[in-house]
């Protein structure tokens, strides 16, 4: 049972708030451009889980040596930035159960600043948070994804230096929550995906912080059987990369990696389906490959123009070489990537173990010359702690969320805590 629980937890942690984890796998089919059997099965399993407390959780923050830096009262996902720890909590004045305060905790001073309050928040894809300049950008869905009424996807700009927040863009309609966002060439890029007359209209938007202008730069359409659907988005110093699911007819699905310049001219497209199949295992049944290909993706990174990392909301994650068209490391279902806007790193969630008798290790991984380099984080206070989530700021500081609960004895647990690593 622990194996099932761990896989579900990974599904949820990639896209949902830390406390509010019931949404991601229970979205109606109309909320995703392409639904799949694995999304449904995850939702069925979740109906049997215990309800999660609807309250903030106080979590201590320490340095590497266990020295206390303070604590936050959190309901959601914390993201490390160069200005501090960005997080959310349920508001004290919360008449509808959907009012959230967004805050910034500075571990160097212990100062906790209220940035702004969002009312009517139904969901936020925390994996999409993007840091640019002294600001953090978040896409927040208000309304309800669980009914037939239109929702609103809102782009918020949180000024971490000024301590302010404001909405800079909003769109209304039947929205897919599986969106993506990145920073490129001093701009913020994000997708708006709405279903109009049975067809998904998926528009890449550009927000320019200097002019405060938001404009559309390209559009994809998907009618359920043919067309293109964006799966993730990332950028480096020279290019923008869009991962695109396509069906050219005949029921054949492919994953394409498109490379754009900063004028949004497409420079190339590469079919990476072969890497995907090899990562799953070439003896994987065709129907399972098809199902995994269609999953929404939570993480994409293109490193040095040659290496790619992919992670979806199901069980597939891989590091691959785009030139050799080969996976470059064994990456099981517990292998996952850091969030945040800094240089990506990887770790094994929950100690990298499925069974309580297995040895637990907090393995951290970085990529160097096409090979994974491994190190181990040893907690200074209690060796039972396991890494649950992690984020990295643009300057390379890391924030680890550590937890431990004995899978055979719920009373045998440790309080959650964050550990801040300078590198």
N, C-alpha and C positions, 0 to 999 in steps of 0.2 A: 504493500500500500504506500510505503514511503516514496517509491519511484514515481507513482502516479501523482502524489501530492507535490513532489518537487517539480515535475514537468509543468503542472498547472500553475504553481507559484511563479515559475520563470515566465510563462505566458503572460501572467498578470503584471509582474514587476516591470516588464519592458514598457508597458503603455499606460498603466493605471497608477493612481495615487497609492501611497503606501497603505493607507487605511481603507480607502474606498475601492476595493478590488473586485466588485461583483459585476462591473459593466463590460469589460473588454471582451469576454468570451460569451456574453449573453446578448449581444447586439442582434436586432432583427436583420434578416437577410437584406432588406432594402437599404440598410446602412452601409453596405459594402459593395463596391463595384463588381466584385466577384466573390460569391460565398463558396464555402466548401464543407465537406462532410466533417472534417476535423474540428471546425469551429463549432458545429452542432454538438459533437460528442463531448467537447470540453464543457459546453454549457450544461449538458446533462449531468456530468460529474459534479459540477459546481453546485447544483441544486441540493446536493446532499451534504455540503460542508456546513460548518457552524457559522452563524452570523458574526460579522465583524463589528466590534463596538463602534458606535457612532459618536466618537469623542476624540479630542486631541490627546496626544501621547507626549509626555515629557521625556526627552532624550538628551543624555549628557554628551558633550563633545570633549574629547581629550586629544592631547598630542600623542606622538608615537610612544612616548615613555609612560603614558597613563596620567599625565598631569592634566587637571581639569581646566578647560577653557570656557566653560559655561554650559548652559543647556537651553534648548528650545522646546516650545510646546507646539507640536507638529501634527498636522493631519494632511498627509500628502507626500510628495516626493521632494527631497532636498537636492539642490543642484549647486555645486561649487563654482563660484566665479572668482575673478581676481579681486573683487571688492568684498567678498564674504560668501556666506551660505544663504542662498535664496531658497525660501520655503513658503509653505502655505499652512494656514490653520483655520479651523471653523471659527467664525465670528461669534463673539458673545451675543451680539444682536443678530439672530439668525431665524427669522420668522418662518421661512419656507424650507429650512434644511439645506439651502443652496447658496449661502452667503459665506464667502471666504476672504480672509485677510491674507495678503501677500506681504512678506517681511524679508528683511535682510539682517543676518547676524554676522557681526564682524568679530572673528575669533581673536584678533590681535588686541582688541580693546574691550570685548565683552558687550559692546553696544548692540542693542536689538532695535531696528528701525521699522516702523510701519510704512510701507510703500503705497498701499492702496487696497481697496475692498471691491470685490466683484460679486454682484448679486445675480441670482438665477443660474449660477454655474452648474452645468450638468456633467461636464467632462473636460479634462485637459490632457492631451497627449504629452506627458512630461518628457518623453524621449525626444520631442521636437524642440525643446527650449534652446534658444540660440543667443550667445553672448556676442555683442559687437560694440566696440568702444566701451563706454561706461554704462551700457544699457543691456538688459536682458529682455528678449522678446518671447512671448508665449501666445499660443493659439488656444483660445478658450471657447468651448461650445456652451451656449446658453439655450434654455428651452428644455426639451426632452427628446432624446434619441429613441425612446421606447414607445412613442405614439406616432400618429400620422400627421401631427401638426408640424409646421416648418420650424427649424432651429436657426440659430445665428452662430456663425463662426466669426470670432472677434480676434483681431490681432492687437495685443497690448504691448506697450513699450514701458518697461519699468526702468526708470533712471536711477541707477544704484548710487550715484554720487549725490544727486540732488534730493533723493528720497521721495520721488514722485512716481505716479503711474497715470497713463492715459490710453484710451483706445484710439488707434490710428486707422483701423480698417474694419468694416463689418459687412458680411454678406448673409442673406437669408434664403432658406430653402430647405429641401431634403438633402442633408449633408452627410457625407462619409466622414467619420471621425478619424479614419486611418490616413492622416495627412503627414506632411514632412516639411521641414524648414532648414535652411542653412544660410550662412553669410558668404558672400562672394563679391569681390571688387568693391568693398565698402557698402554693399547693399544687402538687404534681407530678402531672401527668396523663399516662397512658400506656395503650396498648392491649395486651391479651392476646388472641391469636388462636389458637384450638385447633380441630382438626377432631374432631368427636365423632359417630360413627355416620354419617359421610358428609356432615355439615353443619358449616360453619364457625360457631363461636360466638365472637363478637368483642366483648370487654367492655372498656369504658373504665373504668379504675381511677383512684382518687384517693388519693394518699398525702399525709398531713398531717404535716409535720416537727415541729409543735408537740406533737401528741398521739402521734405514732409509729403512727398507725392508717391502715390501707389498706382502702378499701372500693370496691365496684363502684357505678357511677353510671348507666350505660346499656349496653345490649347490642344488637348487630345480628346477624342470621343470614343465611347465604348457602349454598344447597345446590348451587351449580354452575350453575344455570340461572335462578334467580330469587332475589330478596332484595337485601340491601345489604352492601357490603364497604367498610370505611374505607380511605382511601388516604393521608391525612396529617392532621395536627393542628397547630394553632397558636393563639395567644391574644394579646390586647392588654390594655390597662388596663381594658377594659369588657366584652369578650366572649371566648367560646371559639368557634373555627371548626373544623369537621370537613369534610374533603373526602370525599365518599362516592360510590363507584361503585354504580350500581343497574341492575337489569334487571327491568323490570316484565312481562316476557314477550314473546314474538314475536321474540326475538333482538336487541332494541333496547337498546343500552347508553347510559347517560347519566352525566355527572359532575355531582353536586349539591354545592353549598356550603351547609352548614347553620350557622346562627348561634345560639349558646346564651348564656344569661346564666349567672352563677356559681352559680345554683341548679339548673342543668342543665335548664332549661325551654327548649325550642326556640322561638326568636323568629321565624325565617324560614328558608326554603330557596330556593335559586336555582339553576336549571339553567345551568351555564356551558359546556355542550357547544359552543355556537355560537362562543364565543371560541376554544375548542380547535381547532375545524375551521378557523376563519379563520387561526389561528397556523400550522397545518400547511400551509395553502394549499387553496383551495376546489376545485382540480383534483386533489387527492390522492385516489387510489382509495378506495372505501368500505371495502375490506378492510384497508387500511393505517390508516385512521382508527380502525376497530374495534380493531385490534391495539394501537395506541398508547393508546387510551382505557383498555384493560384493564391496562396496565403498572402495577406498583407505583410509587409516587411517593417521591422522596427529599427533596423540599423543598416547603414551602407557606408563604407569608407573605401576610397581609392587612394592607394599609398604609392607615391613616387611614379604614378602613371602606369605601374606594372602589376601591383598587387591589389586584390579586392577582398573586402570582408563583407559578408552578408549574414543577416540574422532575421528570422521571421517570427511571427507570433505563435508558431507551432514548435516544432523540434529541430528545424534545420538551421544550422549555422556553419559557415565554412570560410576559411582563408584560401584564396586561390591565386595562381600565377596566370595573368591574362595573356602572356606570351606563350607559355607552355600549355595553357588550357588544362592545368592540373591543380588539384588541392595540394597545399604545401604542409598541412599538419592534420593530425587527428583531432577533431573537434566534436566531442559528444554533446548531448543535450544540456549538460551543465556548464559548458563553456559559453561565456557571454562577454559582452563588451562594455566598457565604461560609457557613461553618458557625459554630457557637457561638451564644451567647445574646444577643449585642449586636444593634444595629440592622443590618439586612441591607445588604450591598453586593454588587456583581457584578464579574466580570472575565472576560477572554477567556483560557481555558486554553491553554497551550502557545503563547503569543504570538498566538493567534487565527488561525493559519495551518494549512493542510492540506498545502501543498507547500513543499519546502525553499527554492525560489526566491522565495517570497512574503516580503514585508516583515513582520517580527515586531514586535509592539507589546504592551507590558504595560499594557493599558487597564483602569483602575478606574472603576466606574460607581456613582453614587448617584441616588436618585429625589428630585426636587424639583418640587412642583406638577404632578405627573403627567408629568414629562419626565425623561429620563435626562441626567445631567450627567457629562461624561467628563473624566478626568485620566489622566496616564501616569506609571507608576513607572519611573524610570531607575536601574538598579543602579549603585552608585558604583564597583564593582570591574570588572565585565565586562558589556558591553551585550548579550551573547548569552543571559544568563539569562532564563528564562521562568517565569511563575507557573504552578504546578501545582495547588496547593490554597491555601485561605485560611480563616482563622477570625477571629472578632471577639468580644471580651469585652463584658460588659454596659456597661462604661464607655466603649467605643468604640475601644479599642486593637486594632490589626490585626496578625496574624501571617501572613506569606506564606512558602510553601515554594517555593523557586526551584530549577529544574533546567535542564540543557541537555544534549542528546545529538544530534549530527548524525545525521539519519535515514539518511544515505548512508555514514556512517563511524562505527561504534560506538566506535572508539578516540578520536574527537574528542568528548570530553564534559567537563563540569565537575562538581565535587563538589556534592552537594545542600547547601543551607543554608537556614536560616530567617532572615527579616528581620523585626524587630519595629518597627512604626510606631506612634507615639504617637497618631496620628489618621488 
